[in-house]
């Protein structure tokens, strides 16, 4: 894999920062208006930023004073001038207002990005997953 370009790292860092801040606009901002998201939770597919924004609004609102800490590991990318495929292991930690860990889950993430004429990357596809335990059919939430 190639060294990840700083402009792609900025998209990933912005994603993590938006989650920490529970900022819906910042969260949805890097997504292309026609994004297709295959998320582990909720809908089978989110088509476009409208449904993705609604999911984020509901999720962030449900957190109350809890916070979300995001850790991105093993970030890798293959990129050309205008298209990139990025994948990483992403751990979400639910924290109390005091900073105590309440829960955690780790997902495998893949993002497809397209560089806009403005030179800004937009996420056109996102896919998150976790392996499934064959005996219980439940996701394995950590490495």
Secondary structure, DSSP 8 states (H G I E B T S, - for coil): -B---HHHHHHHHHHHHHHHHT-HHHHHHTEEEEEEEE-SSS-S-EEHHHHHHHHHHHHHHHTTT-EEEEEEEEEEEEE-SSEEEEEEEEEEEEE-TTS-EEEEEEEEEEEEEEE-TTS-EEEEEEEEE--B-TTT--B----
